[in-house]
Structure formats: C-alpha cells, structure tokens
Amino acid sequence: MGVVEEKSIDNAWDELLNRLQALVGKRPADLNAVLFLIGVQELGSGPKRFSKEAKQDLMHIAVCRVLSLSGYYNLEGYDKDGWPVWSLAKAIPHNDLLAQEIFLKQHVIQYFESLLV
C-alpha cells in the first residue's frame, strides 16, 4: 500500500468520524467504537446497555457485516435471540496489525458509503 493511498484512507476515516460525531453527538474514539456502533445498527435492537460479552459479539457482527461487502462472510440467518449468524466464505488475508486495521477501516468506510446510496 502506498503512502498516498494510506493518506486518503486516513482522510476518509477522519471524515467518517466527523459524520458519526454529528450523528451520535460524540466522536468515536477508535475503530472498535465504530465497530460497536455498526454491530448495534445491524442487531437492530436500538441503544441499550450491553454486557462486555455482548459488546464483543456486536463487534464480531460488525466485522462480519463489513467484510461481507467483499465476500468474506455470508449471512446464514438469525439465532433464536434474533442475532445474525455469519459464516466465513473465504479466507481473510493475514497481515500485520497495521495492515489489518487499514483493511477493516476500508471496509467500514465502504459500509457507510453503501448506506448513503
């Protein structure tokens, strides 16, 4: 990945955080906070208090949902509690932590762009 591409991702990410701040009233602190918001949105139960385990599950839902945009996960259905169940469709590329974070950010940005279409 080139420096220019990484900078454009950083700019798009910052713009996304600004839009989320305007929407929810608070700027998300990091990628995990944005993934949590996506998980809550995808669960569809609205804002409420979640246990630590449920928060981790929500972040997993978010990762599956955003990576489904590139065919990495498929939605299989919903469990008895109404939580989405995802299956891995193809292997996720193995990268270092920075590259993984950039990969996820690209997909999160794409997710929000797809909502605006």
N, C-alpha and C positions, 0 to 999 in steps of 0.2 A: 504494500500500500504506500502510495506516495505521500509526501508532506502536504501537497495541495488537497488531495482527497481527504486526508485526515482533518485538515483545517475546515473544509466545507462540512464535514460531519460535525465538528465542534460547533460551527456556526449554526447549523440546523438544530443541533441539540440544545444550544442556548436559547434559540428562538422557541423551540418546543417548551422548554421550562418556563419561559416568559408567558406563553399562551396558557399553560397549565396554572400558573400563578394567578392570572386574570380570571380563570375559570373557577378555581377552588379556593382562591384567597390566600394561598400560601405556596411559596416556591418549593417544589420537591427538592429534597436535599441531595439525592443521588439516583442512580439507576434503579436501585432496589425500591425506593419510594415510588418511582414511576411504574415499576412492575406491579407493585401492590395496588396502585390505582387502576391499572389495567385489569388485574385479577378481580377486583371488586366490580368493575364495569362488566366483565364477562360473566361473573356469577349472577349478576342481575338482582341481587337482594337488597341493594341500596346500602347507604352508610350505616354501620353499626359497629359494635365492639367485637373484635375477633381475638381468639386465643393466639398465643405465639405459634402453635402448630397450624392453626387455620391461616395465619398470615403467611407462613411458609408455603402452605398449599395454594393460596391465592397467587403467590409469586410464581409457583410452578405452572398454574393455569395460564398466567400471563406469558411466560416463556414459551409454552406450547402454542398458545394462540398466535404470538407474533412470528414464531418460526414456522407456523403453518402457512404463512404467506409465501414461503419459498419451498413448500412441500416437505418440510422436515417432520411435521406431525399431522395426523388426521384425527378429526373429532369422531369418536366412536359412538358417543351418546352421552347420557347423563345417569349418574348413580341414583340410588333411592332418595338421597337428600337433595337432589337437583344440581349436584356439582358436575361440571363437564369432565368426561373421561377421554383422554387423548392417547393415541398410540404412535410410537416412533415409526415414521415411514421410510426414512433414510438416515444414514449416519451423519451426525453433526461433525463438522471439521474440528479437529483437535488443534488448538493454538495456545500460545501463551496467554496469560491473564489479560494483558492489554488488548491483544487481538480479539479475544473472546468478548471483552467489553465493547469494543468498536462494532463487532459483528452484531451483538444484541442491540446496541444503540441504532444501527442502521435499520434493523427490523422494527424497532419501536417507532422510529420516525416514519417508516413506511406504514405501520399500523395506523398511526394518527392521520396520515395523509389519506389513507383509504377511507377513513371515517368522514372526511371532508368532501369526498367526491359525490 
